[in-house]
Amino acid sequence: MSVVHQLSAGWLLDHLSFINKINYQLHQHHEPCCSKNEFTTSIHFESLQMDSVSSSGACAAFIASDSTTKPENDDGGNYEMFTQKFVFRPELFDVTKPYITPSVHKECQQNNEKEDLMNGVKKEISISIIGKKRKRCVVFNQGELDAMEYHTKIRELILDGSLQLIREGLKSGFLYPLFEKQDKGSKPITLPLDTCNLSELCEMAKHLPSLNEMEHQTLQLVEEDTSVTEQDLFLRVVENNSSFTKVITLMGQKYLLPPKSSFLLSDISCMQPLLNYRKTFDVIVIDPPWQNKSVKRSNRYSYLSPLQIKQIPIPKLAAPNCLLVTWVTNRQKHLRFIKEELYPSWSVEVVAEWHWVKITNSGEFVFPLDSPHKKPYEGLILGRVQEKAALPLRNAGVNVLPIPDHKLIVSVPCTLHSHKPPLAEVLKDYIKPDGEYLELFARNLQPGWTSWGNEVLKFQHVDYFIALESGS
């Protein structure tokens, strides 16, 4: 269970526990002469020449197998069967101290006005920069003024609800005072090299020839050996319907596919295979790449305009009474866009606004609650697709609870950028069982969910996991 504590204010989640309770077990055949750390006959590789990929970088075909027998090797002997278990690297959730941005060390803020931000809107602030004699006057723009007003409205709700959940976490030992687990010179975290840029791979896939007769078929990674090409991968939704993890390789990089999961790796211009999947979904979670100043300055992340986000075919993907959940930053421009334009264009009625509060392992906010720069919370806007009388409801006889407003999801965030906490368990009381679930702009996979995005396998990279001892 990812839910550690549940109170009227919301939930305290354990994101790491949720990942590690996924059955990341890989069945692999092993010859006595081989190293135990190698993937052997679980995956075989061929190569496919593609004009847009260099011969040194192309890994174009894979054969996935999950055999439970002991096949003979070339010498007539048997392979040994090993089950390799993987767990997510715990240091990626090791947030012992609040985040401190470089600007905090460089700037010493000095307020000229005595008014409290909470009691009135401050028009100007004088900032003294260390090492400089001059002072500059900053005038807040309308977006910043709106953000201050919004923060004033929800501040007490965030503070009181978070403290209640943090107290429970400290009592149970899930959270711990910093002095109880001192950082003993932890080593810097080495992240996987970005040698397989998934978003660039999606761009490359647009130039592959289309096989129209195959577009409506789903690629299932089944128990027996199945040979597929990368071209097939981009044309169809890929399903792992087995009870064990499978491995695929793209451009020489290995990714773990959890059991009972499915995905489509593509960008927003190539969503047709998801529509051809011939499924509608009872829950759709969206984490759009919102445009902001830092993203525009950076070349690392792409973003979508509001117009592009509106073009996502939610009406074709949503089942009647579908619950839609959209992650959103604290920019009021984005919040208003979702409530006033985006959801109405999809015939979705806003029913609640929740908040994800990010804390350290000791229960502190990762940023000061009243920081003028970054807040320790983000938003989720929940809405229901308005029912169409002509369409029958799935599981119509099952009643679900009405969705309450301003619930809190409190958790220690992953240090990986935009690795959001799981929502399956906090939503279970508000959705019908045995439904179909979809995550858009996903960066990881979940059992029981279909995931789509141009980085949908990003956090499934094998380097984010630790391989435990193998057992035969």
N, C-alpha and C positions, 0 to 999 in steps of 0.2 A: 504494500500500500504506500502510495506517495503522500497520503494525508497523515501527518503526525498528530495534529490536534485540530478539532473542529469546534468552534464557538459560534455564537450568534453573529459575531463580527465577521467571521470568515474562516479561513483555513491556514494552517501552517504546513507547508509542503516540504518533502524531502525529494528533490529532483534526482539526486544521485541514486537513491534507493529505487526509484521508479525505473531508471535505466537498467540497473543491475538485476531487477526481478524479471526482466525480459530474458527469455531462454536463449542467451547467446552461447549456444553449444554447437560446435562444428564437428560432424563425423568425418574423419579422414583416415585413409589407408596409409600405413607406415611400414616401410621395409626396415629390417634391423640395421642396415648399413646407413640409413638416412638419419639426419639430425632431427631431433624431436621438435625443433623450432620451425621446421619447414612445412609449408603447405605442400602435400604431395598430390595424390590422385584425385583429391576433391575437385580440383580445377585443372583442366588441360587448356593450353593456349595454342591458337593458330594466328596467323597474321593475314591482314587484308590490306592491300595497297589502296590508298586513297590519295587523290591528287593534292588535297589540302593539308596532308599530314606528312611529315618527314618519315623516312623509313625507320629512323632510330626511335621515334616517339610513338609510332602506331602500335596499338594493341587492339586488334579489331575483332577478334572472335573469342568466345569462351564456351567451354562445355561444362555444365554444372551437373554434378552427380551427388547423390546422397545414399550410396549403397550400404546396406546393412550386412552384406555377405563378405566373405574373404576371398576375393578373386585371386587367380593365380598370376604370378609374375612371369617374366620371360624364361626363367629357369625351372618353371613348373612348381615353384613353392608358393606359399600363401602370404599375402600381405596381412599384417596385424591391423585390427581396427582400433582406432583411438577416438575418444571424444575430447575435443579441445574446448574448454570453457573460457569465455572472455568477460572481463568486467571493465567498466569505464574508469578512466584514470581519476582517482579520488582527488589528486592535487588540483584538478581543474575546478573543483568546488572549494578550494582552500582559500576562503576570503576571511582572513583573521582581523584585518583592519579596514576602516573606511577608505574609500578611494580618495586620493589626493591628487589633484591635477597640477601640472607644473605652474600654472598661473597663480596658484595659492601661495607658492613660495616666492614669487616675483613681485606680487602686488600686495600692498598694505592699504586696505580700504579705509577711508576716513570720511564719514558722513558729515556734511555741512548742515543738513536739515535734521531736526529733532523728531520729526513725526515718525510714528511707527508705521511700517509697511502694512500692518494688519488693520490699522485704523483709517488709513487714507492712502491715496495714490501719490507716491513720491515722484515728482517731476524731474528732479535733477539729483545727481550724486557726484561729489568731487572725489576723485581717486588719486591718491598720491603714489606714484611709482618709485620704488626704491632705486636709488642711483640717478634719479632725475629730479630737478628742482621744479620744473613746470608741472602744473596741475591741469588736467583736462576735464571738461565738463561733459557728462554723458546725459543725453536726453532720451528717455525711454520712448520707443515707438509704440504704436497702437497694439501690436501683437504682444509686446512685453507688458503693457498695462492690462490687457485682457488676461494674460497668464497670472498676474498678481491677484487680480480679482477672483479668478477661478481657484487659486491656491487658498485664498482666504476662506472660501466657502467650504472646502473639503479638508482643511488642515486639521481641525479637531477630530474629524472622523478618522483620518489616517493615523493620527497620533494615538488616540484612545484605543482604537481597535487593534493596532499593531502592538501596543504595550500589553494588552490582554493576552494575545497569542504568544508574544515573546516570553512573558512570565511563565506560561504553561510549558514552553520549550525549555526554559531554564530549570524548571522543577523536574521535568522528566529526564534531563540530561542530554536531550537532543542538541540544545544550545549550551554553551559552556563559557564561563568567564575566561577572559584571555589568559589570566595568570595560571589557569589549570593546565593549559596545553601551550606552553611557550614555543615560539618558533625557534627551533634549534638549527639555525643556518640552513634553511631549505634551499635546495638547488633550483636554479632557474628552470622554468618549464620549456622544454623543446617541443615546438609544435611541428606538425607535418609540413614538409616543403610543398609549396603550391606548384608542383610539377604537373599536376593535372587540373587545369583550370576548367571547372565544370561549365561555367557560363560560356567560355570560349568554345568548348566542345559543342555546346548547343548551337552556337553560331555556325560552326563547321557542318553540323548535321543538316542545316538548311540547304546545303549544296549537294546533299546526297540525292540520287534519283528516287522518285516516289514509286512505291508499289501499291497502286490503288486497290488491287484485289486483296491485299493483306491488311489494309488499314483498319478493318473492323475486327481483326482478330487480336486476342490478348495473348501475350507470351507468358506461359506458365512454366516455372522451373520445377519440374516434376522429379520423382524419385529416380527414374532411369536416366541414362545419359541423353542430353539434348544439346545439339549444336546450334548456336545462334550467332548472328553477326551484330556488330554495333549498329548497322543500318536497321536491323529488326528492333533493336533496343529503342531507337529514337522514334520508330513508327508506331509503337504499341505500348500499352500499359504492361508493366512487368509484375508478375505475381509470384510470391513464394508461399505456396499453400501448404508446405510441409510443416512439421513440428520442430524442425531444427533450422539453425542459421545456415545460410549459404554465402558464398563469396563470389563476387564478380571483380574483374580487373578492367579498368579503363586507363588507357595511356600509361600502363605500367603501375598503376596505383590500385591497391586492394581495398574493397569496401564490403562491410558485413551487412547482409540483408536479414533482419530478424524474421522469425516464423510468422505466418499469417499476415504478411504485409504486402503492399503493392505500391508501385510508384510509376510516375511518368517524368522523365528527365527532358525538359524542353523549356523554352521561354514563352512569353505571352503570345508571340506570333504563331506558335505551333501547339495550340491547345486542342486541336480537332481530335486527336486520339482519345483524349479524356471524354469528349462528347460522344465519340463512337463507342466508348466503354459500355454504353447503354445502361447506366446506373444513375439513379438520383439519390441524393444524400440527405440524411436526417439532421446532420450537424456539419456545418462548414466553418472552419477556422481559417482566418485570413491574416497574414502578417505582411502587409504591403511594404515595399521599400520606399518609405516616404521621403520626399525631397526636403532637405534642410541645408543650412549653410555649411556645416561640416562635411556633409556628403558631397555637396557641390565642389568644395575645395579639394576633396580627396579623389584620387583616381581608383581607389580600391573597391568602391561599391557603386553599383548602378542604382538608379532610382526611376520611378514612374511618375508621370504627371497625373493630376486628378482625372483628366480626360481618359488617359490610358487605363486607370483603375476602374473607371465606370464601364469600360468596354469588356470587363471580365464577364463571361456569360453565366452569371449566377442563376437567372431564371431557368436556364436549361439544365443546370446541375442540381438545383434544389428540389427536394421532395416537398409535398404539401406540409405546411406547418414547420418547415425546416428552421432549426435554430442557427442563426448566423452570429459568429463572434469575430470581431475585428480588433486586432491590436493597433494601438494608436499612441503616438508620442504626445507630449504635453502641449504642443502647439495648438492654440485655440482655433486656428485656421483649419487644421485637420479635423478637429472635433466637430466643428460646425459643418464642414464638408460632408462628413459621414452622416450626421443627423439630418441635415437639411437638403442634401443633394443625392449622395450616394445611395443610401438606403431607400429613399422614395423612388429612385430610378429603377430599383430592383424589386419594388413592391414589398419592401421589408419595413415592419413597424418597430421602432426602437422600444425596448421593454426594460432595459437596465443598463447601468454603467458601473463596472467593477474597476478595481485598482490592484495592480501588482506592486507590492512593496518589497524592495530589495534590502536585505540585511546581511550583516556579517555572521560568522559562526558564533560570535558572542552576543548577538542580538542588537547590535548598533545599526542605525541606518547607514547605507553605503555612502550617502552624501548627507550633509546637514539638511534637515527637513526644510529650513527656510533659506537654503542657498539660492542666491539670485541667478546662478549659472545652471546647475543641474539639480533636478529633484530625485529623491530616492524611490520614485514611483512612476509607473506608466499606466495607461488606461486600456480598458477593454469595453467595447460597445457591443451589447447583446441585442439582437432583434429577431423577430419571427417573420417568416415569409407569410404574407396574408393568404389565408386559405381560399382556394378556388372550389366552388361548390361542385363543379363537374368532376373533380378528381378525388378518388377515394383516399382516405388517410391510411397510412401504414400503421398496423397495430392500433386500430381505432378504438378498441375496447380498453386500452391501457391508459390510466390517468397519470399525469405528471404534475408535480408541484408548480405553482406560479413562480416565476423568477424574481427574487428580491433585488432591490436596488442597492448600490453602494456596498457590495460585499468586497472583502479584502482577501487577496491571495498573497501570503507572506512567505518568502523563501530566500535561501542563500543562492544568489545567481551564479551561473556558470561563468567562468572567466572568458569563455569563447564568445565572441561578438554575436549577439542576437540569438543565443540558444535559449529560447523561451521555456518556462516550466510547463509540464504536461497538464492538460485540462480535463482529461477523460474522467478522473475520479471526482473532481469538483462539479462536473456537469451531470453526473449520473442520476441525480434526483430530479433533474429538469428535462430529461430526454427519455424516449422510450427504449427499452432494451432491444438488443439484437438488431440495431439499426445500422445504417451505412454512414461512415464517417469520412470526411475529406478535409485535408489541410492544404491550403494554397500558399505558395511561396515558402514551402517547407524546406528545412535544411537537415532534417533527420527523418527516420522512419519509425513507425509504431505498429505493433501487432493490432490487427483489426481495423487499421486505417489505410486509406489511399492517400498518397502524398504526391504533390506536384510542385515543380519549380525548376529553375535553371541551376540550382545548387542543392537539389533534393537529397543528394548522397553525402553532402559535405561532412556532417558530423558522424557519418558511418565509416569514415576512414579508419582503417585498422590501427593506425598509429595513435588514435585517441583511446584505444583499449589496451588492456594488459592481458596477455595470454597466461592462464593459470596452468598448473601441472596437468599434463595429459594423463588419462587413465584408459586402460585397454578393457 
